[in-house]
Amino acid sequence: VPPQDAGKSEASVVALPGDPGGELANVNRWRGQIGLGPIEPASLGQSRKTARSRLGDVMVYDFTGEGTEKSRIVVGAVKVDGTTWFFKLMGQAAAVGKHRPAFLKILEGLKSDAA
């Protein structure tokens, strides 16, 4: 029996100056991308995990949508020298779940080549 296809996912990287949008606004934007409603400021800390990298702590957010065709998004955010880097894995929940361990390894392996 061939393995079942987990579906599609895609990864992206964006670097923006400063702290664009703020944490709560970004979290609610990502939740909206997979059909979830916004969270309140008091729930923000429960939504965040931390991964350690050589660049510093990476804030990690992981949300799964509801319904029959579940979507999932995993985002890592790290601020380096006044720039916030966003690493996003998004797609069908099964595919994102399959690729999540490798994605987290990438986040943990972040480093700078700057002297």
MOPAC internal coordinates of N, CA, C and O (Angstrom, degrees):
PM7 1SCF
backbone

  N    0.0000 0     0.00 0     0.00 0    0    0    0
  C    1.4571 1     0.00 0     0.00 0    1    0    0
  C    1.5295 1   107.84 1     0.00 0    2    1    0
  O    1.2310 1   119.96 1   -57.09 1    3    2    1
  N    1.3260 1   117.69 1   122.91 1    3    2    1
  C    1.4737 1   119.99 1   178.20 1    5    3    2
  C    1.5199 1   110.50 1   -68.89 1    6    5    3
  O    1.2310 1   120.47 1   -30.28 1    7    6    5
  N    1.3423 1   116.70 1   149.72 1    7    6    5
  C    1.4700 1   119.20 1   178.67 1    9    7    6
  C    1.5243 1   110.85 1   -63.84 1   10    9    7
  O    1.2310 1   120.81 1   -34.66 1   11   10    9
  N    1.3186 1   116.06 1   145.34 1   11   10    9
  C    1.4505 1   120.94 1   179.31 1   13   11   10
  C    1.5249 1   109.70 1   -72.82 1   14   13   11
  O    1.2310 1   120.93 1   -43.44 1   15   14   13
  N    1.3253 1   115.82 1   136.56 1   15   14   13
  C    1.4597 1   121.53 1   178.13 1   17   15   14
  C    1.5293 1   109.17 1   -65.53 1   18   17   15
  O    1.2310 1   120.64 1   -52.03 1   19   18   17
  N    1.3231 1   116.38 1   127.97 1   19   18   17
  C    1.4700 1   121.08 1  -179.07 1   21   19   18
  C    1.5198 1   112.16 1   -78.04 1   22   21   19
  O    1.2310 1   119.61 1   169.25 1   23   22   21
  N    1.3302 1   118.35 1   -10.75 1   23   22   21
  C    1.4584 1   121.05 1  -178.50 1   25   23   22
  C    1.5148 1   111.57 1   102.75 1   26   25   23
  O    1.2310 1   121.07 1    18.27 1   27   26   25
  N    1.3060 1   115.56 1  -161.73 1   27   26   25
  C    1.4642 1   120.85 1  -174.67 1   29   27   26
  C    1.5164 1   111.54 1  -112.64 1   30   29   27
  O    1.2310 1   122.13 1   -32.28 1   31   30   29
  N    1.3239 1   113.52 1   147.72 1   31   30   29
  C    1.4611 1   121.24 1   173.01 1   33   31   30
  C    1.5158 1   107.72 1  -148.15 1   34   33   31
  O    1.2310 1   120.91 1   -18.55 1   35   34   33
  N    1.3112 1   115.86 1   161.45 1   35   34   33
  C    1.4576 1   119.98 1   175.70 1   37   35   34
  C    1.5152 1   109.60 1  -143.82 1   38   37   35
  O    1.2310 1   121.24 1   -29.30 1   39   38   37
  N    1.3116 1   115.23 1   150.70 1   39   38   37
  C    1.4583 1   121.80 1   179.48 1   41   39   38
  C    1.5206 1   108.63 1  -116.05 1   42   41   39
  O    1.2310 1   121.00 1   -31.65 1   43   42   41
  N    1.3324 1   115.70 1   148.35 1   43   42   41
  C    1.4611 1   120.69 1   177.15 1   45   43   42
  C    1.5149 1   109.33 1  -145.41 1   46   45   43
  O    1.2310 1   121.46 1   -21.92 1   47   46   45
  N    1.3395 1   114.82 1   158.08 1   47   46   45
  C    1.4603 1   122.20 1   177.44 1   49   47   46
  C    1.5236 1   107.58 1  -131.16 1   50   49   47
  O    1.2310 1   120.86 1   -48.55 1   51   50   49
  N    1.3291 1   115.95 1   131.45 1   51   50   49
  C    1.4622 1   121.39 1   177.77 1   53   51   50
  C    1.5219 1   107.56 1  -133.95 1   54   53   51
  O    1.2310 1   120.43 1   -43.99 1   55   54   53
  N    1.3205 1   116.78 1   136.01 1   55   54   53
  C    1.4692 1   122.40 1   175.40 1   57   55   54
  C    1.5221 1   107.85 1  -118.20 1   58   57   55
  O    1.2310 1   120.88 1   -52.72 1   59   58   57
  N    1.3349 1   115.92 1   127.28 1   59   58   57
  C    1.4575 1   121.30 1  -179.14 1   61   59   58
  C    1.5265 1   109.34 1  -130.98 1   62   61   59
  O    1.2310 1   119.80 1   -33.80 1   63   62   61
  N    1.3248 1   118.00 1   146.20 1   63   62   61
  C    1.4608 1   120.41 1   179.94 1   65   63   62
  C    1.5189 1   111.57 1   -68.98 1   66   65   63
  O    1.2310 1   120.72 1   -35.41 1   67   66   65
  N    1.3242 1   116.22 1   144.59 1   67   66   65
  C    1.4587 1   122.18 1   174.71 1   69   67   66
  C    1.5145 1   113.24 1    71.42 1   70   69   67
  O    1.2310 1   121.56 1    35.40 1   71   70   69
  N    1.3370 1   114.61 1  -144.60 1   71   70   69
  C    1.4650 1   122.86 1   179.76 1   73   71   70
  C    1.5232 1   107.20 1  -118.15 1   74   73   71
  O    1.2310 1   120.12 1  -105.01 1   75   74   73
  N    1.3332 1   117.38 1    74.99 1   75   74   73
  C    1.4644 1   120.86 1  -171.99 1   77   75   74
  C    1.5219 1   113.10 1   -63.64 1   78   77   75
  O    1.2310 1   120.94 1   -57.16 1   79   78   77
  N    1.3039 1   115.81 1   122.84 1   79   78   77
  C    1.4507 1   122.01 1   173.36 1   81   79   78
  C    1.5119 1   115.43 1    82.77 1   82   81   79
  O    1.2310 1   119.73 1   150.81 1   83   82   81
  N    1.3208 1   118.11 1   -29.19 1   83   82   81
  C    1.4540 1   121.03 1  -175.42 1   85   83   82
  C    1.5190 1   110.97 1    87.06 1   86   85   83
  O    1.2310 1   120.97 1   -26.59 1   87   86   85
  N    1.3186 1   115.75 1   153.41 1   87   86   85
  C    1.4615 1   121.10 1  -173.18 1   89   87   86
  C    1.5317 1   112.70 1   -60.67 1   90   89   87
  O    1.2310 1   119.44 1   130.09 1   91   90   89
  N    1.3219 1   118.68 1   -49.91 1   91   90   89
  C    1.4601 1   120.89 1  -176.46 1   93   91   90
  C    1.5273 1   111.53 1   -61.91 1   94   93   91
  O    1.2310 1   120.13 1   134.90 1   95   94   93
  N    1.3223 1   117.35 1   -45.10 1   95   94   93
  C    1.4647 1   120.69 1   179.52 1   97   95   94
  C    1.5277 1   110.86 1   -62.35 1   98   97   95
  O    1.2310 1   120.12 1   139.46 1   99   98   97
  N    1.3255 1   117.37 1   -40.54 1   99   98   97
  C    1.4628 1   120.14 1   178.75 1  101   99   98
  C    1.5237 1   111.15 1   -65.72 1  102  101   99
  O    1.2310 1   120.41 1   133.74 1  103  102  101
  N    1.3407 1   116.83 1   -46.26 1  103  102  101
  C    1.4678 1   120.62 1   179.20 1  105  103  102
  C    1.5266 1   110.13 1   -57.92 1  106  105  103
  O    1.2310 1   120.17 1   133.96 1  107  106  105
  N    1.3113 1   117.27 1   -46.04 1  107  106  105
  C    1.4628 1   119.80 1  -179.25 1  109  107  106
  C    1.5286 1   112.24 1   -67.81 1  110  109  107
  O    1.2310 1   119.93 1   148.35 1  111  110  109
  N    1.3213 1   117.75 1   -31.65 1  111  110  109
  C    1.4674 1   120.82 1   175.16 1  113  111  110
  C    1.5295 1   109.59 1   -65.68 1  114  113  111
  O    1.2310 1   120.19 1   134.25 1  115  114  113
  N    1.3489 1   117.24 1   -45.75 1  115  114  113
  C    1.4646 1   120.25 1   179.27 1  117  115  114
  C    1.5183 1   111.16 1   -63.24 1  118  117  115
  O    1.2310 1   120.26 1   138.14 1  119  118  117
  N    1.3274 1   117.11 1   -41.86 1  119  118  117
  C    1.4702 1   120.84 1   177.64 1  121  119  118
  C    1.5287 1   109.82 1   -60.58 1  122  121  119
  O    1.2310 1   120.23 1   137.71 1  123  122  121
  N    1.3196 1   117.16 1   -42.29 1  123  122  121
  C    1.4576 1   121.26 1   178.52 1  125  123  122
  C    1.5213 1   112.77 1   -62.44 1  126  125  123
  O    1.2310 1   120.09 1   148.91 1  127  126  125
  N    1.3264 1   117.44 1   -31.09 1  127  126  125
  C    1.4638 1   121.03 1   179.54 1  129  127  126
  C    1.5242 1   112.44 1   -65.10 1  130  129  127
  O    1.2310 1   120.07 1   159.26 1  131  130  129
  N    1.3357 1   117.46 1   -20.74 1  131  130  129
  C    1.4654 1   119.79 1   178.46 1  133  131  130
  C    1.5307 1   111.42 1  -115.99 1  134  133  131
  O    1.2310 1   120.72 1  -162.29 1  135  134  133
  N    1.3352 1   116.23 1    17.71 1  135  134  133
  C    1.4555 1   121.11 1   173.20 1  137  135  134
  C    1.5167 1   116.37 1    83.79 1  138  137  135
  O    1.2310 1   119.78 1  -165.02 1  139  138  137
  N    1.3254 1   118.03 1    14.98 1  139  138  137
  C    1.4609 1   121.02 1   176.81 1  141  139  138
  C    1.5198 1   110.12 1   -95.36 1  142  141  139
  O    1.2310 1   120.68 1   -27.89 1  143  142  141
  N    1.3179 1   116.31 1   152.11 1  143  142  141
  C    1.4523 1   121.47 1   176.85 1  145  143  142
  C    1.5188 1   111.30 1   -77.94 1  146  145  143
  O    1.2310 1   120.66 1   -11.15 1  147  146  145
  N    1.3161 1   116.35 1   168.85 1  147  146  145
  C    1.4619 1   120.94 1   179.83 1  149  147  146
  C    1.5300 1   111.96 1   -70.38 1  150  149  147
  O    1.2310 1   121.36 1   -21.11 1  151  150  149
  N    1.3234 1   115.01 1   158.89 1  151  150  149
  C    1.4517 1   121.14 1   174.05 1  153  151  150
  C    1.5301 1   108.45 1  -108.24 1  154  153  151
  O    1.2310 1   121.19 1   -17.08 1  155  154  153
  N    1.3108 1   115.34 1   162.92 1  155  154  153
  C    1.4569 1   121.97 1   178.19 1  157  155  154
  C    1.5323 1   109.62 1   -87.07 1  158  157  155
  O    1.2310 1   119.50 1   -22.85 1  159  158  157
  N    1.3254 1   118.55 1   157.15 1  159  158  157
  C    1.4611 1   121.13 1   178.78 1  161  159  158
  C    1.5302 1   113.50 1   -53.06 1  162  161  159
  O    1.2310 1   119.70 1   144.85 1  163  162  161
  N    1.3309 1   118.18 1   -35.15 1  163  162  161
  C    1.4617 1   121.51 1  -178.09 1  165  163  162
  C    1.5349 1   112.32 1   -65.23 1  166  165  163
  O    1.2310 1   119.96 1   156.30 1  167  166  165
  N    1.3307 1   117.69 1   -23.70 1  167  166  165
  C    1.4682 1   121.93 1  -178.97 1  169  167  166
  C    1.5264 1   112.94 1   -90.87 1  170  169  167
  O    1.2310 1   120.45 1   174.23 1  171  170  169
  N    1.3038 1   116.75 1    -5.77 1  171  170  169
  C    1.4630 1   120.63 1  -174.40 1  173  171  170
  C    1.5250 1   112.50 1   -59.82 1  174  173  171
  O    1.2310 1   119.95 1   134.25 1  175  174  173
  N    1.3201 1   117.70 1   -45.75 1  175  174  173
  C    1.4606 1   121.39 1  -178.78 1  177  175  174
  C    1.5148 1   112.84 1   -60.82 1  178  177  175
  O    1.2310 1   119.91 1   146.03 1  179  178  177
  N    1.3336 1   117.78 1   -33.97 1  179  178  177
  C    1.4603 1   121.58 1   178.61 1  181  179  178
  C    1.5215 1   111.84 1   -72.15 1  182  181  179
  O    1.2310 1   119.85 1   160.05 1  183  182  181
  N    1.3199 1   117.88 1   -19.95 1  183  182  181
  C    1.4603 1   122.84 1  -178.10 1  185  183  182
  C    1.5221 1   112.47 1   -85.70 1  186  185  183
  O    1.2310 1   120.30 1   169.66 1  187  186  185
  N    1.3190 1   117.04 1   -10.34 1  187  186  185
  C    1.4553 1   122.19 1  -170.94 1  189  187  186
  C    1.5268 1   111.14 1  -110.60 1  190  189  187
  O    1.2310 1   121.45 1   -46.14 1  191  190  189
  N    1.3246 1   114.83 1   133.86 1  191  190  189
  C    1.4616 1   122.50 1   169.54 1  193  191  190
  C    1.5274 1   106.16 1  -117.47 1  194  193  191
  O    1.2310 1   120.31 1   -11.37 1  195  194  193
  N    1.3075 1   117.02 1   168.63 1  195  194  193
  C    1.4557 1   120.48 1   179.37 1  197  195  194
  C    1.5119 1   110.44 1  -125.71 1  198  197  195
  O    1.2310 1   120.82 1   -46.66 1  199  198  197
  N    1.3329 1   116.03 1   133.34 1  199  198  197
  C    1.4631 1   122.18 1   172.66 1  201  199  198
  C    1.5252 1   106.72 1  -113.70 1  202  201  199
  O    1.2310 1   120.35 1   -41.38 1  203  202  201
  N    1.2999 1   116.93 1   138.62 1  203  202  201
  C    1.4649 1   120.89 1   178.99 1  205  203  202
  C    1.5236 1   109.96 1   -89.99 1  206  205  203
  O    1.2310 1   121.13 1   -44.51 1  207  206  205
  N    1.3195 1   115.44 1   135.49 1  207  206  205
  C    1.4682 1   121.29 1   174.28 1  209  207  206
  C    1.5214 1   107.98 1  -136.90 1  210  209  207
  O    1.2310 1   120.45 1    -8.91 1  211  210  209
  N    1.3143 1   116.75 1   171.09 1  211  210  209
  C    1.4665 1   120.24 1   177.27 1  213  211  210
  C    1.5217 1   111.81 1   -70.82 1  214  213  211
  O    1.2310 1   120.18 1   166.87 1  215  214  213
  N    1.3312 1   117.25 1   -13.13 1  215  214  213
  C    1.4666 1   121.05 1   175.11 1  217  215  214
  C    1.5237 1   111.44 1   -86.11 1  218  217  215
  O    1.2310 1   120.52 1   167.15 1  219  218  217
  N    1.3186 1   116.62 1   -12.85 1  219  218  217
  C    1.4576 1   121.33 1  -176.07 1  221  219  218
  C    1.5164 1   109.55 1   125.13 1  222  221  219
  O    1.2310 1   120.88 1     9.79 1  223  222  221
  N    1.3204 1   115.93 1  -170.21 1  223  222  221
  C    1.4593 1   121.29 1  -179.46 1  225  223  222
  C    1.5271 1   110.10 1   -70.98 1  226  225  223
  O    1.2310 1   121.14 1   -47.12 1  227  226  225
  N    1.3270 1   115.43 1   132.88 1  227  226  225
  C    1.4556 1   122.47 1   175.31 1  229  227  226
  C    1.5306 1   106.79 1  -105.46 1  230  229  227
  O    1.2310 1   120.38 1   -57.41 1  231  230  229
  N    1.3156 1   116.89 1   122.59 1  231  230  229
  C    1.4571 1   120.82 1   176.25 1  233  231  230
  C    1.5240 1   107.68 1   -78.94 1  234  233  231
  O    1.2310 1   120.35 1   -52.01 1  235  234  233
  N    1.3357 1   116.94 1   127.99 1  235  234  233
  C    1.4606 1   121.99 1  -175.94 1  237  235  234
  C    1.5249 1   109.35 1  -118.52 1  238  237  235
  O    1.2310 1   121.18 1   -48.91 1  239  238  237
  N    1.3193 1   115.35 1   131.09 1  239  238  237
  C    1.4595 1   123.19 1   179.56 1  241  239  238
  C    1.5194 1   107.53 1  -123.55 1  242  241  239
  O    1.2310 1   120.26 1   -42.03 1  243  242  241
  N    1.3379 1   117.11 1   137.97 1  243  242  241
  C    1.4653 1   121.95 1  -176.12 1  245  243  242
  C    1.5233 1   107.80 1  -140.11 1  246  245  243
  O    1.2310 1   120.46 1   -64.93 1  247  246  245
  N    1.3280 1   116.73 1   115.07 1  247  246  245
  C    1.4617 1   121.73 1  -178.53 1  249  247  246
  C    1.5232 1   110.01 1  -129.68 1  250  249  247
  O    1.2310 1   120.85 1   -38.43 1  251  250  249
  N    1.3275 1   115.99 1   141.57 1  251  250  249
  C    1.4613 1   122.38 1   176.17 1  253  251  250
  C    1.5170 1   108.32 1  -120.54 1  254  253  251
  O    1.2310 1   121.20 1   -49.69 1  255  254  253
  N    1.3237 1   115.31 1   130.31 1  255  254  253
  C    1.4577 1   120.95 1   179.25 1  257  255  254
  C    1.5194 1   111.82 1   -70.95 1  258  257  255
  O    1.2310 1   121.31 1    -5.54 1  259  258  257
  N    1.3069 1   115.10 1   174.46 1  259  258  257
  C    1.4589 1   122.07 1  -179.32 1  261  259  258
  C    1.5173 1   109.51 1  -107.53 1  262  261  259
  O    1.2310 1   120.53 1    -6.79 1  263  262  261
  N    1.3211 1   116.58 1   173.21 1  263  262  261
  C    1.4519 1   120.93 1   177.86 1  265  263  262
  C    1.5200 1   112.21 1    97.09 1  266  265  263
  O    1.2310 1   120.63 1     2.96 1  267  266  265
  N    1.3176 1   116.40 1  -177.04 1  267  266  265
  C    1.4612 1   120.31 1  -175.73 1  269  267  266
  C    1.5267 1   112.54 1   -75.71 1  270  269  267
  O    1.2310 1   119.84 1   141.92 1  271  270  269
  N    1.3099 1   117.92 1   -38.08 1  271  270  269
  C    1.4698 1   122.16 1   177.99 1  273  271  270
  C    1.5217 1   108.12 1   -98.74 1  274  273  271
  O    1.2310 1   120.81 1  -100.39 1  275  274  273
  N    1.3170 1   116.06 1    79.61 1  275  274  273
  C    1.4671 1   120.43 1  -175.31 1  277  275  274
  C    1.5284 1   111.71 1   -70.42 1  278  277  275
  O    1.2310 1   121.26 1   -46.06 1  279  278  277
  N    1.3174 1   115.20 1   133.94 1  279  278  277
  C    1.4553 1   122.74 1   171.41 1  281  279  278
  C    1.5172 1   107.24 1  -106.00 1  282  281  279
  O    1.2310 1   121.39 1   -22.72 1  283  282  281
  N    1.3244 1   114.94 1   157.28 1  283  282  281
  C    1.4640 1   119.68 1   178.62 1  285  283  282
  C    1.5145 1   108.70 1  -141.41 1  286  285  283
  O    1.2310 1   120.95 1   -32.31 1  287  286  285
  N    1.3249 1   115.79 1   147.69 1  287  286  285
  C    1.4589 1   121.45 1   177.32 1  289  287  286
  C    1.5240 1   108.56 1  -136.26 1  290  289  287
  O    1.2310 1   121.31 1   -46.36 1  291  290  289
  N    1.3218 1   115.10 1   133.64 1  291  290  289
  C    1.4619 1   122.04 1   173.82 1  293  291  290
  C    1.5234 1   105.82 1  -124.18 1  294  293  291
  O    1.2310 1   120.41 1   -54.16 1  295  294  293
  N    1.3279 1   116.82 1   125.84 1  295  294  293
  C    1.4630 1   121.75 1  -177.95 1  297  295  294
  C    1.5159 1   109.33 1  -126.29 1  298  297  295
  O    1.2310 1   120.80 1   -45.46 1  299  298  297
  N    1.3340 1   116.07 1   134.54 1  299  298  297
  C    1.4502 1   122.50 1   170.72 1  301  299  298
  C    1.5154 1   108.28 1  -112.65 1  302  301  299
  O    1.2310 1   119.90 1   -45.83 1  303  302  301
  N    1.3248 1   117.80 1   134.17 1  303  302  301
  C    1.4606 1   121.92 1  -179.94 1  305  303  302
  C    1.5210 1   109.04 1  -130.74 1  306  305  303
  O    1.2310 1   121.22 1   -49.08 1  307  306  305
  N    1.3341 1   115.27 1   130.92 1  307  306  305
  C    1.4629 1   120.16 1   178.74 1  309  307  306
  C    1.5270 1   108.43 1  -141.16 1  310  309  307
  O    1.2310 1   121.30 1   -41.30 1  311  310  309
  N    1.3322 1   115.11 1   138.70 1  311  310  309
  C    1.4645 1   120.30 1   178.99 1  313  311  310
  C    1.5226 1   108.52 1  -102.53 1  314  313  311
  O    1.2310 1   121.10 1   -52.91 1  315  314  313
  N    1.3379 1   115.50 1   127.09 1  315  314  313
  C    1.4591 1   122.15 1  -178.49 1  317  315  314
  C    1.5250 1   108.65 1  -134.53 1  318  317  315
  O    1.2310 1   120.63 1   -60.22 1  319  318  317
  N    1.3209 1   116.40 1   119.78 1  319  318  317
  C    1.4655 1   121.87 1   176.05 1  321  319  318
  C    1.5264 1   112.95 1    48.98 1  322  321  319
  O    1.2310 1   119.94 1  -132.97 1  323  322  321
  N    1.3322 1   117.71 1    47.03 1  323  322  321
  C    1.4595 1   121.42 1   176.23 1  325  323  322
  C    1.5103 1   115.01 1    80.61 1  326  325  323
  O    1.2310 1   119.66 1  -174.73 1  327  326  325
  N    1.3216 1   118.26 1     5.27 1  327  326  325
  C    1.4623 1   122.86 1   178.05 1  329  327  326
  C    1.5219 1   108.30 1  -119.77 1  330  329  327
  O    1.2310 1   120.44 1   -45.40 1  331  330  329
  N    1.3303 1   116.76 1   134.60 1  331  330  329
  C    1.4582 1   120.85 1   175.39 1  333  331  330
  C    1.5191 1   108.43 1  -100.31 1  334  333  331
  O    1.2310 1   121.13 1   -54.72 1  335  334  333
  N    1.3260 1   115.45 1   125.28 1  335  334  333
  C    1.4622 1   122.99 1   179.00 1  337  335  334
  C    1.5236 1   108.23 1  -102.02 1  338  337  335
  O    1.2310 1   120.66 1   -50.00 1  339  338  337
  N    1.3229 1   116.35 1   130.00 1  339  338  337
  C    1.4549 1   122.86 1   177.91 1  341  339  338
  C    1.5307 1   108.84 1  -115.61 1  342  341  339
  O    1.2310 1   120.72 1   -55.14 1  343  342  341
  N    1.3077 1   116.23 1   124.86 1  343  342  341
  C    1.4630 1   123.52 1   177.42 1  345  343  342
  C    1.5256 1   105.89 1  -114.72 1  346  345  343
  O    1.2310 1   120.19 1   -59.88 1  347  346  345
  N    1.3310 1   117.24 1   120.12 1  347  346  345
  C    1.4602 1   120.36 1  -172.95 1  349  347  346
  C    1.5264 1   110.92 1  -126.13 1  350  349  347
  O    1.2310 1   121.06 1   -46.80 1  351  350  349
  N    1.3306 1   115.57 1   133.20 1  351  350  349
  C    1.4635 1   123.96 1   173.02 1  353  351  350
  C    1.5202 1   105.82 1  -119.20 1  354  353  351
  O    1.2310 1   120.34 1   -58.62 1  355  354  353
  N    1.3324 1   116.95 1   121.38 1  355  354  353
  C    1.4594 1   120.35 1  -173.75 1  357  355  354
  C    1.5159 1   110.27 1  -143.96 1  358  357  355
  O    1.2310 1   120.65 1   -34.19 1  359  358  357
  N    1.3193 1   116.36 1   145.81 1  359  358  357
  C    1.4557 1   120.90 1   175.88 1  361  359  358
  C    1.5152 1   111.22 1   159.32 1  362  361  359
  O    1.2310 1   121.41 1    27.00 1  363  362  361
  N    1.3304 1   114.92 1  -153.00 1  363  362  361
  C    1.4523 1   119.94 1   178.67 1  365  363  362
  C    1.5296 1   108.33 1   -66.17 1  366  365  363
  O    1.2310 1   120.86 1   -40.58 1  367  366  365
  N    1.3313 1   115.95 1   139.42 1  367  366  365
  C    1.4632 1   121.55 1  -172.16 1  369  367  366
  C    1.5306 1   112.73 1   -53.70 1  370  369  367
  O    1.2310 1   119.87 1   136.53 1  371  370  369
  N    1.3314 1   117.85 1   -43.47 1  371  370  369
  C    1.4674 1   119.97 1  -178.30 1  373  371  370
  C    1.5292 1   111.17 1   -64.77 1  374  373  371
  O    1.2310 1   120.38 1   139.58 1  375  374  373
  N    1.3243 1   116.89 1   -40.42 1  375  374  373
  C    1.4703 1   120.42 1  -179.48 1  377  375  374
  C    1.5235 1   111.00 1   -68.00 1  378  377  375
  O    1.2310 1   120.37 1   137.23 1  379  378  377
  N    1.3204 1   116.90 1   -42.77 1  379  378  377
  C    1.4633 1   120.33 1   178.86 1  381  379  378
  C    1.5293 1   109.47 1   -64.33 1  382  381  379
  O    1.2310 1   120.32 1   138.55 1  383  382  381
  N    1.3215 1   117.00 1   -41.45 1  383  382  381
  C    1.4605 1   120.37 1   177.24 1  385  383  382
  C    1.5153 1   112.46 1   -60.54 1  386  385  383
  O    1.2310 1   120.75 1   140.97 1  387  386  385
  N    1.3224 1   116.17 1   -39.03 1  387  386  385
  C    1.4712 1   121.33 1   179.20 1  389  387  386
  C    1.5267 1   111.03 1   -65.14 1  390  389  387
  O    1.2310 1   120.10 1   140.62 1  391  390  389
  N    1.3218 1   117.41 1   -39.38 1  391  390  389
  C    1.4639 1   121.69 1  -175.01 1  393  391  390
  C    1.5267 1   113.57 1   -93.06 1  394  393  391
  O    1.2310 1   119.83 1   171.60 1  395  394  393
  N    1.3372 1   117.94 1    -8.40 1  395  394  393
  C    1.4588 1   121.95 1  -176.83 1  397  395  394
  C    1.5292 1   113.30 1   -56.71 1  398  397  395
  O    1.2310 1   118.45 1   134.07 1  399  398  397
  N    1.3548 1   120.56 1   -45.93 1  399  398  397
  C    1.4679 1   119.48 1  -179.73 1  401  399  398
  C    1.5387 1   112.69 1   -58.10 1  402  401  399
  O    1.2310 1   120.11 1   137.42 1  403  402  401
  N    1.3263 1   117.40 1   -42.58 1  403  402  401
  C    1.4681 1   120.27 1   178.97 1  405  403  402
  C    1.5265 1   110.43 1   -68.02 1  406  405  403
  O    1.2310 1   120.28 1   142.06 1  407  406  405
  N    1.3227 1   117.08 1   -37.94 1  407  406  405
  C    1.4568 1   121.64 1   178.39 1  409  407  406
  C    1.5341 1   110.20 1   -61.92 1  410  409  407
  O    1.2310 1   120.22 1   135.73 1  411  410  409
  N    1.3365 1   117.18 1   -44.27 1  411  410  409
  C    1.4644 1   120.58 1   178.41 1  413  411  410
  C    1.5253 1   111.41 1   -64.74 1  414  413  411
  O    1.2310 1   119.84 1   144.44 1  415  414  413
  N    1.3213 1   117.91 1   -35.56 1  415  414  413
  C    1.4776 1   121.30 1   175.84 1  417  415  414
  C    1.5271 1   110.10 1   -61.63 1  418  417  415
  O    1.2310 1   120.52 1   139.53 1  419  418  417
  N    1.3215 1   116.62 1   -40.47 1  419  418  417
  C    1.4670 1   120.50 1   177.23 1  421  419  418
  C    1.5270 1   109.43 1   -61.36 1  422  421  419
  O    1.2310 1   120.28 1   133.49 1  423  422  421
  N    1.3357 1   117.06 1   -46.51 1  423  422  421
  C    1.4707 1   120.47 1   179.82 1  425  423  422
  C    1.5248 1   110.77 1   -60.31 1  426  425  423
  O    1.2310 1   120.42 1   136.41 1  427  426  425
  N    1.3248 1   116.80 1   -43.59 1  427  426  425
  C    1.4688 1   120.75 1  -179.23 1  429  427  426
  C    1.5292 1   111.61 1   -68.20 1  430  429  427
  O    1.2310 1   119.89 1   156.01 1  431  430  429
  N    1.3220 1   117.81 1   -23.99 1  431  430  429
  C    1.4622 1   122.04 1  -179.08 1  433  431  430
  C    1.5192 1   114.36 1   -90.76 1  434  433  431
  O    1.2310 1   120.01 1  -177.75 1  435  434  433
  N    1.3301 1   117.58 1     2.25 1  435  434  433
  C    1.4665 1   119.87 1  -179.16 1  437  435  434
  C    1.5173 1   110.67 1   -59.76 1  438  437  435
  O    1.2310 1   120.91 1   -44.41 1  439  438  437
  N    1.3130 1   115.87 1   135.59 1  439  438  437
  C    1.4624 1   121.27 1   176.87 1  441  439  438
  C    1.5106 1   108.48 1  -153.47 1  442  441  439
  O    1.2310 1   120.76 1   -13.72 1  443  442  441
  N    1.2994 1   116.16 1   166.28 1  443  442  441
  C    1.4596 1   121.97 1  -179.62 1  445  443  442
  C    1.5252 1   108.54 1  -110.26 1  446  445  443
  O    1.2310 1   121.32 1   -39.27 1  447  446  445
  N    1.3084 1   115.09 1   140.73 1  447  446  445
  C    1.4670 1   120.10 1   174.58 1  449  447  446
  C    1.5195 1   111.93 1   -89.92 1  450  449  447
  O    1.2310 1   120.88 1  -179.85 1  451  450  449
  N    1.3424 1   115.93 1     0.15 1  451  450  449
  C    1.4681 1   119.82 1   178.83 1  453  451  450
  C    1.5170 1   110.48 1   -66.33 1  454  453  451
  O    1.2310 1   120.98 1   -35.83 1  455  454  453
  N    1.3222 1   115.73 1   144.17 1  455  454  453
  C    1.4646 1   120.19 1  -178.58 1  457  455  454
  C    1.4934 1   111.90 1   -71.69 1  458  457  455
  O    1.2310 1   120.10 1   180.00 1  459  458  457

